[in-house]
Amino acid sequence: MADVVILGAGISGHTAALHLSRLLGKKDLGRKHTVTVVSPNSLWNWIPSNIWVGVGKLDKKHVVFPLQPVYRRKGIDFRQAKAVAIRPEGDAADPRGAVDIEYTGQGKVGAPERLRYDYLINATGPQLRFEATPGLGPNGHTVSVCTADHALEAAASLRRCITRLQAGEEQTLVVGMGHGTCTCEGAAFEYVFNVDHELREAGVRDKARLVYLTNEAHLGDFGVDGMTFEDQGFQNSSELWTASLFRERGVVAILGAHVEEVDEGLIRYETLDGEKHSLAFDFAMLLPPFGGVPLRAFGRDGDDMTAQIFAPSGFMKVDADYTVKPYEQWRAEDWPRTYLAPGYDNVFAVGIAFAPPHQISRPHKSANGTVITPSPPRTGMPSGVMGKTAAMTIVDRINNGMSAPAHEASMAAMGAACVASSGHGLRRGSAASMTMMPVVPDYVRYPTGRDLKNTRGEIGLSGHWVKLMLHYLFIYKAKGRLGWQLIPE
């Protein structure tokens, strides 16, 4: 009998749970094996569609659903709780690994429990670190689309701004990154063009100044050091491709920016040249930097081993090369393949929960020494692939013993797609669609870092249709409906 515990029910954790249920067989869950998911949230959220919620095109009910009914159907145990500590070597009472949890729901709020496991998947996702920038976030002076509830607040704030514009008041709207180390630039990119679309639909675009404030040193970086596209034998950079969109839509871009503080109606920021600036605003959606969730680790005797298991960022160390070395020496081989924690062949960290070995984008510091560089994106498609990969390794080791080789899914051999769509419906809308292969550039295999046949950028209504299709397909998949496993991660 094997007990599997999964921390987190986002894309990585939920995908892993569904595949474990499928591969182990529902009839064996509870009789031979257990799969337990621990998440502080009772709802699953398709986060990419929060963008549409954030401009009022979708309601929250269209991007979330309750987890418990899905897990009940699949024979998966669900605990609405947060993990506070892991004990990979067990304790004096039991040598098996354990996780300490504290309930956030199910009528047991605050109650502690220790769960034993044979296999652990850490898929906790990020801690939204709004506190890293004073005044940032829903409890400060800006809005967010990181959660469905945040997105509802953003939509309401945007609607108030549009109402003022319709009354003849000029407004400045700012969208972007709220710290120099933020990730998910693609989400801010998509949101700024959705805001532009809403302003045009309302007939007030001429009265609005729309600003994109980002930590990217150049447009089109997206935290992956940009891309090179090839079309009809000609090469084009994602920087030029993206800049053309900004010019066409009249969006002002402020690059290489680290937001230091947000007051009511005023953003203070530093740029790469070391200069300090301020930007007055009427509406601002700024994303926070991510950190690992506050988890501690303890040895069997209770000694604190947090620094051994986790990087200073709070993300879990895995089979990556964390050697500190110059940018020119970074290699695709530095990135993890199995997502196993060093020294533990039964502990995985997937999705945003694993510690990347280094940035993907070229590192930058301001003239004052402030780090202003996007952190590596690890969301969406790569997260789902990692979750499935960990699940497949666990199933093989349950069935064939611990000597069974681990499955691999390096981001240096994995592709990804990003569809930034504005508008909603089948006939009105457009999208900037990008694909890349691999996510982490490999300059040994490819002169431009990526396979040009599978790295492309396109704009048009067809991409918008793809985004709509993905919205419905992935919610269907996440609900574990008939044939869900046939839909790729």
N, C-alpha and C positions, 0 to 999 in steps of 0.2 A: 504494500500500500504506500502511496506517495501523497504528501500534502504540498500543494503549490499555493503560495501566497503572492498576490499581485498588489503592489501599492500604486494606486492611481487608476482612474477609469477614463482617461482621455483617449486619444487616438491610439497610442502605443499599448497602454494597459488593457483597454477594452478589446482591441484587436487580438492581443495575446490570449485573453480569457475566452473569446469566442473560438479561436483555433484550438485551444486546449480542450474545450468541451467537445468540439467536433472530433479531434484526433484520438482522445482518450475514450470517447464513447459515453453517451449520457447514461447508459445502463451501468457503467462502472463508476460513475461519479457518485460518491456517497457510500458505495459498497466496497470499491477497491481504492479509489483515489478521491481527493477533494481538491477543488479549486476555489479559493477564497479571494475576493476582490475587496480591498479596503480603499474607500474614497470618502473625503469629507462632504462631497456633494452627492445629492440623491438624483440629480439630473445629468444626462449626457448632452453635450453641446457641440454641434457642428460649427466650430469656431470660424472657418472661412466665410460662412454666410452671416456672421455678426456684422459684416460690412453693410449688408443690405438692411439689417435691423437698425443700424446706426444712422441711416438716412431716411428711415420711415417706410421703406419698401416692403419689409416683412415684419411680422409681429414675433415676439419671443417664442410663441407656441410653435412656430414653423422651424425653429432651429434647436429645440430641446425636446427630450422625452425622458420619462422616468426609467431608471436603470433596473429597479427591483423586478418588474414583470419580465423583462428580458432574461435576467439571470435565473429567475425561477423556472422559466421554460427550459433553460439550458442546463439546469442542475448545478448552477454555480451559486456558492454562498456569497452574500453581499453584506458587508459591514459598513454602515455610514459612520466613518471614524477617520481620524488622522493618525498617521504613524508618527511617533516621537523618537523612537530609538530602534536600532537593529542590533542583534546579538548573533553574529555569524558563527560563533563557536559555542552557542548555547549558554547555559549557566550551570550552577552547581547541581541543580535538580535534574537537568536533561541536557545531554550533549548536542541534541539537534538544534539547528538555528532557530531564532525566535525574533519576533517583532513586537514591540510594545506599542499599543494603540490607545487612543482616547476617543470615546464616542462623541460625535457631533449631532447625532440624530437617533432614530429608532427608540426614543423614550429613555435613552441611557446617557444623556449628555454629561460628559465629564468622567464617566465611568472608565477606569483603566482595565486593560486586558492584555495578556501575553499570548500571542499566537505562535504555535510551533510550525516549522516548515521543513520540508526536504529540499524544496527549490523556492527561491525568491526572485521576483522580477520587480525592480524599482523603476516604476514608470510615473513617478509623482509629478512630473512636469515642472513648471517654473513657479517660483514665488515672485509675484508682481511687486517689484521694489520701487513703488511710488515714493517712498520715504528717501530714496537716494537723491532726489531733487526737491528741496523745500517748495511747497506750494503746488506740487504736481499731483494730478489725479482727481477722482471724484470727491475726495475729502479736502481737496485744495481748490484750485481755480481752473482746472482743465477737465475735459471729459476723455473717455476711453472707449474702445470697442473690444477690450480683451475678454469680457464676459457678456452674456446676453443681457444681463441687467445693466451693465455699463453702457451697452449699445443703445438700450432704450433711453437712458438719460442723455446720451449724445444726440439721439434723434429729436428729443424734446428741445434741447438747447439749440440745435440747428434750426428747428421750426421757429423758435422765438427770434432768431437772428434773421431769418427770411421775412418774418412779419415786419421787423423793423426796416428791412430793405424795401419792402413793398410800401412802407409809409414814407419813403423818400430819404431815410437815413443811410449814409454810406457806412459800410462795415468792412473790417479786416478779419479774415478768417485764416487761421494758421493750422496746418496739419503736418504731423511729422513725428520726430523722435524727441523724447524728453530728457535725454542724457547722452553723453558722448560714447557710451558703450552699448547702446540699445541694439537689439536685433529686430527681425520682422519688418525690415524696410519695405518689403513687398506689400504688407498690409496697409501701411501708411500711403504708399503709392496708389494702391487701389482706392483707398478712402478719399484721397484728395480729388480723384477724377469722378467719384460718385458725388462728392459735394459740388463739383463744377457742373455735373449733369443736373443736379437738383436746382441749382441757381439758374441755369438756363431754362429749365422747365417752368420755373416760377417767373421768368421774365425779368430777373433782377441782376443778371451777371454783370451788366455794365456799371452797377453801383457797388460791386464787391471787389475788394482786393484779396486775391487768394494766394497764400504763401505756403510753400513746401519747405519746412525747416528740417534738415537732416544731418546726421553725423557722417554721411558718405562724403568722401573727398571729391567724388565726381558722380554725376547722375548715372544710373544704370549699374551701380556697383552691387546693390542688393545684398551686401554681406558675403558675396561669393567672388569678389574681385572682378566683377563684370563678366561679360560674355562676348564672344566673337560670333557673328552670324555670317553665313554665306548664302548668297542668292544669285543664281545665274552666273556663277563664276566670280562674283564680286564679294569682297568681305566688308562687313560693317560692324562697328562696335555697338554694344548695348548703350554706351554713353551717348553716341550720336542719335541712335534710334529713340532713346528715351527723351533726349533733349528736344527732338522734333515734336514730340507730344506736348511738352511743356510750352513750346513756342506757339503751337497751334491753338492751345487752350488758354493761353495767356496766364499761365501759372508762374509766379515768381519763385525761383529756387534759391535758397540760402544753404550753401554747402559747407561741410566740415565744421559743424556747429555742435557745441556742448552746452546744453541748457543748465545754467547754474542755479537759477531761482525763478519762480513764477509768483508774481503778486497779482492782485486783482486787476486784470486788464493790461498786464505788462510782463513780458518775458525778458529775462536777462540771460545773455549767452556769450560764450567765448568762441572765437573761430581759430582755425589752425595757425593763422599769422600772429596769434597771441592777443589780438585786439578784443576789447569788451564792447558789447552792443546791447541795446534794448529795443524791443519791438512791441508796440502797443497792439492790442487785439480786442476783438469783440466776441470771438468764438475761437476755441483752440482744442483740438484733439491731438494730444501728444502721448505716444506710447511710452511705457516705463521700461527700464532695464530689467532683465531677468536675473534671478539668483536661484540657487538650490533651496528646496524647502528645508526648514530647520530640523534636520535629523541628526541624531548622535549615534555613535557606535561604541559598543562595549565588548570587552573580552570576557572569557568564561568566569574570570575571577572578579569581574566588575571594573577592571581598569579601562580608562577612557582611551579608545583607539580611533576617535573621530578623524584625526589628522591623517591616519594611515589609510582610511577608507575613502575619505572625501577630500576633494581639492579645496583650496581656500574659498572658492566661489560657492561652495556648498553642493556642487555636483559630484556624483560618485565617480571614482577612478575606475577605468576599465582597461582592456588590453590595447592601450595606445602608448605611443612613445612620448612621454611628458618631459623629455630632456629639453632644457632651455637652450635654444640655439638661434642664430641669426635667421632672418626671413629667407635669405638665399639658400639656406640649408634645409628648409622645410620640404618634406616629401609626402607624396600620397600615401606611402607606406606607414607614415606616422599615425594614421587614423585607425580606429579599432575595427576589427572584423567580426568578433564573436560577441562583444559586449559583456564578457565575463569579467568579474572583479578579480584583480590579481590575488592569487593565493586561494581563491574559492571557486571551485568548479560547479557550484550550484547557486551562485548569486549573479544576477544580470542587472544592468542599468541601461534602459533604452529611451529613445526619444530625447526630450530636453533634459532628462535626468542624468545623462552621462556627461562627464567632463571632457570637452574637446581638447586635443593636445595643443592647439594654437588657433589663431584666427585663420580664416580663409582669405579675407581681404588683406591687402598690404597694410601693415600697422602704421599708424600715424600718431604723433604727439604734437600738441601746439607748441609755439615758441616758449610757452610757460611750463611745458612738461606735462600738460593735461592729455590723457589718452582720449583721442577722438577717432575711434575706429569701430565699425560694426562688428558685433559678436556673431559667430557662425549660426546660421539658421539650422534648426533640426526638427522642424515641424512638418505636418502634412504627410505627403507620400513617404518620405524617408522614415518618419516615426512609425507608420503602419508596417512597413517592411521590417523594421527592427523588432517590433512586437511579435510578428509572425515568426521571424527567425529564432528568437529566444524560445518561443513555444515549441517549435519543431525540434530544437536541441533537447529540450526537457522531455518531450515525448520519446525521442530516440533513447535517451538515457534511462528513462523509466522502463522501457521495453527491452533494452539490450545491455544495460549496465553503464556505469560511469565512464567506461573506456570508449563509448561511442563518440565519434568526432563531433565537434560543435559545427553547426551550420554557420555560414558567413554572409555578411551583408555590409561590406565597407561602403561608406559614402564616397570613396574614391573609385568605386566601381558601380555606383548606383545612379540612375537618372532621376530627374524630378521635373515636374511641370508646375507652372504658375500661371493662372488665368486671372488677370485683373479686369473685372467686368463692371461697367456702369450701366444704370438703367435696370429695368426688370420687365419680364414678359417676353414673348416670342418675336415681336416685331420692332420693339423699341429698345435699343441698347447697343453697346459695342464693347469690345474687349481687346486688351493687349495680352496676347498669349505667348508665353515663353517656355521652351523646353531646354534642358541642359543634360549633358552626359559626358562625364560624371559630375556630381555636385561639387566634390573637391577636385580642383584641376590637377591633372597629371601631365606635367611638362616633359616627362620622359617619353610617354607614349604619344602625346599629341603636341605639335608645335604651338598651338594656341591654348593648350591646356585641356581642351575638350574636343570630342569627336564632332566635327562640323556637320556631319550628316544628321546628327541627332540633337544639335543645338541650334535652335531657330527662334525667331521672333516674328509674330504676325499680328495684324490689327484688323478688326472687322466684326461683323455681326455673327459670323460662324463661331468665333471664340466665345461670344456671349451665350450662344446656344450650348456650347460645351460646359460652361460654368453652370447653367441651369440644370443640365443633365447630371453633372457631378453632384449638385446639391441633393437631388432626389435619389440618385444611386447610392450615395454614401450614407444617407439617413436610412435607406432601405437595408443596406448592408449592416449598419450598426444595430439595427433592430433584430438582426439574425433571421430575417425572413427566408423563405424557401429559395435555395440557390445562392444565398449571400456570398458563399465562399468563391463563387465564380467571378465576382467583381474584384478586380485587382486592387491591391493596397494603393 
